[in-house]
Amino acid sequence: MIPPVVPAGALDDLRVIDMTHFLAGPYCTQMLADQGADVIKVEPLGGDSTRAFGPFHADDTLQAYAGYFASVNRNKRSIAINLKHAEARDALLKLVEGADVIVENYRSGVMERFGLSYEALRKINPRLVYAAIRGFGDARTLPSPYGDWPAYDVVAQAVGGIMAITGEVDGQPTKVGPGVGDLVPAMMCAFGIVCAVHHARRTGQGQFVDVSMVDSMLALCERVIHQHAYGGLVPGPQGNHHPFLCPFGTFETRDGWCTIAAHDDPMFAALCGLIDRPELPADPRFATWQLRYENRVPLIALVTEFTVRHTKQELLGVLGGVVPFGPVYNVDEIVADPHFVAREMIVEVEQPGMRQPVRLAGVPVKMSATQGRIRHRAPLLGEHTDEILAEAGYAAHDIERWRDEQAIGPRPSSISKEITT
């Protein structure tokens, strides 16, 4: 049988040096890898610290990495290098010389201490796009008074404004569930990289791409700025309903919750017919979208009178496809829903140390000619060290000598044994 032809990704001519860790940086480079870029993950000899983040699957006999690492490092190759070793560091510089992009998300000053600053690297590769994700940005573009401060997801969510508008009305600020303080900067950075590469290929000129986690959060909740500028408002938590539209939010069901967004006149009329309240559009309290918002408390109660009598699946059959509607799913319901299967958003992936594959979230950007996909699992530590160094022109005897000097990671033979164990 002839295997199916897998189309090359849109970025299959892009080489990326990935010097990232934790979540924001790895997610950014994974987005590029999903679309075909050759992403070389540069790790210290002990590996990215998130390799040790559990929980590990009960059937995993190797425990090389668990779900956290697997979910943001797929489609990458790994090289393990001791940057304190002069020749190994020179090998990294040679990789940079032939790369299009380097990405890092260290605290300001770390790459400088390794002699790997943007200024140093652009001397050996003028077309290099150097991207950095930091809590408060980098002074190379616009300096912040907090530029040297460390940050994590929760800090970015707090300072960037999203926590202040999330949570129950009159309640305490609430962190958004996923690490959007990392994930949104990652997406912004991937976009910035593609823009900068496009410019570099037209002009031969690389540049520094600077993404602040805090800035990204403000961009995500931009509505608060125009509400403040145009209306003098200081928005607070709005619960699960919209700050100026109704019905637009969550409604209780017999077995959980659902969402309905039917705020404009045609959708509201359609909803009222479906919930057996055809008289509501003529009710003077609900005649316009402004009046519906002003009288949102009784309107939400009227809609809830219907939804609370039905299960989420029953409501899916009644409202789905007619008005904007969605059940509030947990992960058990997500993996069982035919949409996510049809859209290849639940993908089985090999896991070293296990006989059975594991499931990961798929690639959300669908393309008709160059579809991104999970091409291979996350790499073991240093799995591609010899392969990458050989591609860079290094002889096998030099690679073995460096290994003996603990300048690079484990031998391929030991890796192969680990995979088959």
C-alpha positions in Angstrom: 0.0 0.0 0.0 1.3 3.4 -0.9 1.3 5.7 2.2 -0.8 8.8 1.8 1.1 12.0 0.8 1.2 14.4 3.7 1.4 18.0 2.3 4.3 20.1 3.4 3.4 22.7 5.9 3.3 26.4 4.9 6.4 27.1 7.0 8.4 24.0 6.0 11.3 26.3 4.7 11.6 27.9 8.1 14.3 26.9 10.6 13.7 28.0 14.2 16.1 27.8 17.1 14.0 27.3 20.2 15.6 28.4 23.5 12.3 28.6 25.4 10.9 27.0 28.5 7.7 26.7 30.5 4.6 27.7 28.5 4.7 31.0 26.5 7.8 30.3 24.5 7.2 26.6 23.8 3.6 27.2 22.7 4.8 30.0 20.3 7.4 27.7 18.7 5.0 24.8 18.6 2.6 26.9 16.6 5.4 27.4 14.0 6.3 23.7 14.1 2.6 22.7 13.6 2.7 24.6 10.3 5.9 22.7 9.2 8.8 24.8 10.5 11.9 22.9 11.6 12.0 23.8 15.2 15.2 22.8 17.0 14.6 22.8 20.8 17.9 23.7 22.5 18.0 22.2 26.0 20.5 22.1 28.8 22.0 18.6 29.6 19.4 18.2 32.4 16.6 19.1 30.0 13.7 21.6 30.0 12.5 21.6 33.6 8.9 21.0 32.5 9.9 17.5 31.4 9.5 16.6 35.1 6.1 18.2 35.5 3.5 15.5 36.1 1.2 13.8 36.4 2.7 11.0 34.4 0.4 8.4 32.8 0.0 5.3 35.0 1.2 3.1 32.1 4.3 5.2 31.3 7.4 3.1 32.1 9.9 5.7 30.9 8.6 9.0 32.3 10.7 11.0 29.9 8.0 13.6 29.9 4.3 13.9 30.8 1.3 15.8 29.3 2.5 19.3 30.0 5.7 18.9 28.0 4.0 16.7 25.3 1.3 19.3 24.7 3.6 22.2 23.9 6.7 20.5 22.3 5.3 18.3 19.6 6.7 18.5 16.1 10.1 19.6 17.4 13.6 18.2 17.4 15.8 18.3 20.6 19.5 19.0 20.9 21.1 18.9 24.4 24.0 21.4 24.7 26.2 22.6 27.6 26.5 26.2 26.8 29.4 26.5 29.2 31.5 24.4 26.9 33.2 26.7 24.3 33.0 24.3 21.3 29.4 23.4 22.1 28.5 27.0 22.3 30.2 27.6 19.0 28.1 24.8 17.5 25.0 26.6 18.6 26.2 29.8 17.0 26.7 27.8 13.7 23.1 26.7 14.0 22.0 30.3 14.4 24.0 31.3 11.4 21.8 29.0 9.2 18.5 29.7 11.0 15.7 32.1 10.2 14.5 32.6 13.7 15.5 32.3 17.3 13.0 32.5 20.2 13.6 32.9 23.9 11.6 33.8 26.9 14.2 34.2 29.6 14.3 37.1 32.0 16.1 40.1 30.6 19.8 39.7 30.7 20.1 35.9 30.7 20.9 35.5 27.0 23.5 38.3 27.3 25.3 36.4 30.0 25.6 33.5 27.6 26.9 35.8 24.9 23.8 35.2 22.9 22.2 38.7 22.8 20.4 39.9 19.8 23.3 42.3 19.0 25.8 39.4 19.1 23.7 37.1 17.0 22.7 39.6 14.3 26.4 40.1 13.6 26.7 36.5 12.4 23.2 36.4 10.7 21.9 39.8 9.7 18.6 38.3 8.4 17.9 36.6 11.8 14.6 37.3 13.4 15.2 37.3 17.2 11.9 37.0 19.2 11.6 37.4 22.9 8.6 37.0 25.2 9.0 38.8 28.6 6.7 39.9 31.3 6.9 43.6 30.6 8.7 43.7 27.3 12.3 44.6 26.2 14.0 48.0 26.2 15.2 47.4 22.6 11.8 48.5 21.4 10.1 50.6 24.2 11.4 50.5 27.7 9.1 49.8 30.7 9.8 50.9 34.3 9.1 47.2 35.1 11.3 45.8 32.3 13.5 43.7 34.7 10.6 42.3 36.7 9.9 38.6 36.4 6.4 37.5 35.5 4.2 34.5 35.1 0.7 33.9 33.8 -1.2 35.1 36.9 0.9 38.3 37.0 0.2 39.1 33.4 -3.5 38.5 33.9 -3.5 40.8 36.9 -1.6 43.7 35.5 -3.0 43.4 32.0 -6.5 43.9 33.2 -8.3 40.7 32.4 -8.6 39.6 36.1 -10.4 42.8 37.0 -13.3 42.1 34.6 -13.5 38.3 35.2 -15.6 36.7 38.0 -19.0 37.2 39.6 -20.6 40.6 39.8 -19.3 42.4 42.9 -17.0 39.4 43.5 -13.3 39.2 43.8 -11.1 39.3 40.6 -10.8 35.9 39.1 -8.0 34.2 37.1 -9.0 32.9 33.7 -8.7 29.1 33.8 -6.2 28.4 31.1 -2.8 30.2 31.2 -3.9 33.0 28.8 -1.2 35.2 30.3 1.2 32.8 28.5 -0.8 31.5 25.6 -1.9 34.8 24.2 1.6 36.3 24.2 2.7 33.1 22.5 0.2 33.6 19.7 1.1 37.3 19.3 4.8 36.3 19.1 4.2 33.6 16.4 2.3 36.3 14.4 5.1 38.8 14.9 7.7 36.2 13.8 5.9 35.4 10.6 5.6 39.2 9.8 9.3 39.7 10.6 10.4 36.7 8.5 8.3 38.1 5.6 10.1 41.4 5.9 13.5 39.7 6.2 13.0 37.7 3.0 12.0 40.8 1.1 14.8 43.0 2.4 17.5 40.7 3.9 17.1 42.6 7.2 16.2 40.7 10.4 14.9 42.4 13.5 14.0 42.1 17.1 10.4 41.0 17.9 9.4 42.1 21.4 6.2 40.7 23.0 5.2 41.6 26.5 2.9 39.2 28.4 1.2 42.2 30.1 0.7 44.1 26.9 -0.8 41.0 25.3 -3.4 40.8 28.1 -4.4 44.4 27.6 -4.7 43.8 23.9 -7.0 40.8 24.6 -9.3 42.8 26.8 -9.1 46.0 24.7 -12.8 46.7 25.4 -12.0 48.2 28.8 -9.9 51.0 27.1 -12.6 52.2 24.8 -15.2 51.9 27.6 -13.0 54.1 29.8 -12.2 56.5 27.0 -15.7 56.9 25.5 -17.8 56.4 28.6 -15.6 57.2 31.5 -16.3 53.6 32.8 -14.1 51.4 35.0 -15.5 48.0 34.2 -15.6 45.3 36.9 -16.5 41.6 36.9 -19.6 40.9 34.8 -20.2 37.3 35.8 -21.1 35.1 32.9 -23.2 37.7 31.0 -22.3 40.4 28.6 -21.6 44.0 29.9 -24.1 45.6 27.5 -26.0 42.8 25.5 -28.8 40.4 26.6 -29.5 37.6 26.3 -25.8 36.8 26.0 -24.3 34.5 28.5 -24.8 31.3 30.5 -28.1 29.8 31.5 -28.7 26.9 33.9 -29.9 23.6 32.5 -31.2 20.4 34.1 -27.7 18.9 34.1 -25.3 21.8 34.0 -25.1 25.0 32.0 -25.4 26.3 28.5 -24.6 29.5 26.6 -27.0 31.5 24.4 -26.3 34.7 22.5 -29.5 36.1 20.9 -29.3 39.8 21.6 -30.3 41.3 18.2 -33.9 41.5 17.1 -34.1 38.6 14.6 -32.2 36.2 16.9 -34.2 37.2 19.9 -37.5 36.6 18.1 -36.2 33.2 17.0 -35.2 32.3 20.5 -38.5 33.4 21.9 -40.3 31.1 19.5 -38.1 28.1 20.4 -38.6 28.6 24.2 -42.4 28.9 23.8 -42.5 32.6 24.6 -43.5 34.2 21.3 -45.0 37.2 23.1 -41.7 38.5 24.5 -40.5 40.5 21.4 -43.6 42.6 21.7 -43.1 43.2 25.5 -42.2 46.9 25.9 -39.4 45.8 28.3 -37.7 43.9 25.6 -38.5 45.7 22.3 -34.9 46.9 21.5 -31.5 45.6 22.4 -30.9 48.5 24.7 -34.2 47.7 26.6 -33.3 44.1 26.8 -30.1 45.0 28.5 -31.7 47.4 30.9 -34.2 44.7 31.8 -31.7 41.9 31.8 -32.6 40.5 35.2 -36.2 39.5 34.4 -35.2 38.5 30.8 -32.5 36.1 32.1 -35.0 34.7 34.5 -37.5 34.1 31.7 -35.0 32.3 29.5 -33.8 30.3 32.4 -37.3 29.1 33.1 -37.1 27.1 29.9 -33.5 26.0 29.9 -33.5 24.7 33.4 -36.2 22.1 32.4 -34.0 20.5 29.8 -30.7 18.8 29.6 -27.8 20.2 27.6 -28.3 17.6 24.8 -32.0 18.3 24.7 -31.3 22.0 24.3 -28.7 21.2 21.6 -31.5 19.6 19.6 -33.9 22.5 20.1 -31.6 25.6 19.9 -28.5 24.3 18.1 -28.1 25.6 14.6 -31.0 28.1 14.9 -29.7 30.6 17.4 -26.1 30.9 18.7 -26.0 28.2 21.4 -23.5 26.0 23.1 -23.5 23.6 26.0 -20.9 24.2 28.7 -18.7 21.1 28.2 -16.3 19.5 30.5 -13.4 17.5 28.9 -15.4 14.2 29.1 -18.1 15.8 26.9 -15.5 17.4 24.6 -13.8 14.1 23.7 -17.2 12.5 23.1 -18.6 15.3 20.8 -18.5 14.5 17.1 -17.4 18.0 16.2 -13.9 17.7 17.7 -13.4 14.3 16.1 -14.5 15.6 12.7 -12.2 18.6 13.0 -9.2 16.5 14.1 -9.0 18.4 17.4 -8.5 15.2 19.5 -5.4 13.5 18.1 -3.7 10.3 19.2 0.0 10.7 19.6 2.8 8.2 20.4 4.2 8.4 24.0 7.6 6.9 24.7 7.4 4.3 27.4 3.8 3.4 26.6 2.2 0.7 24.4 -0.8 2.9 23.6 -0.9 6.4 22.3 -2.2 9.4 24.3 -4.6 12.1 23.2 -3.6 15.7 22.7 -5.4 18.8 21.4 -5.0 19.2 17.6 -4.1 22.2 15.4 -6.9 24.8 15.3 -5.7 26.6 12.1 -7.1 24.7 9.2 -5.6 25.3 5.7 -6.8 23.8 2.4 -3.4 23.3 0.8 -0.8 23.3 3.6 -2.7 21.9 6.6 -0.8 22.0 9.8 -0.8 18.8 11.8 0.8 16.8 14.6 3.5 15.1 12.6 5.4 13.5 15.5 5.4 13.4 19.2 7.5 15.7 21.5 11.2 14.7 21.5 13.1 12.9 24.1 15.9 15.0 25.6 18.7 15.3 23.1 17.1 12.9 20.7 18.3 14.7 17.6 21.6 16.0 18.8 23.8 13.9 16.5 21.4 14.4 13.6 21.4 18.2 13.9 25.1 18.5 14.5 25.8 16.3 11.4 23.5 18.6 9.3 25.6 21.5 10.5 28.7 19.8 9.1 30.3 18.4 12.3 32.2 15.1 12.0 31.1 12.0 14.0 34.4 11.9 15.9 34.0 15.5 17.1 30.4 14.7 18.2 31.7 11.7 20.2 34.5 13.7 21.7 32.0 16.4 22.8 29.8 13.7 24.3 32.8 12.4 26.3 33.5 15.9 27.5 29.8 16.3 28.6 29.3 19.1 26.1 26.3 17.5 24.5 23.5 15.1 25.5 23.0 11.3 25.4 24.0 8.9 22.6 21.3 8.0 20.0 21.8 4.3 20.9 20.7 4.9 24.4 17.7 6.9 23.2 16.7 4.1 20.8 16.9 1.6 23.6 14.7 3.8 25.8 12.0 4.2 23.1 11.7 0.4 22.5 11.8 -0.5 26.2 
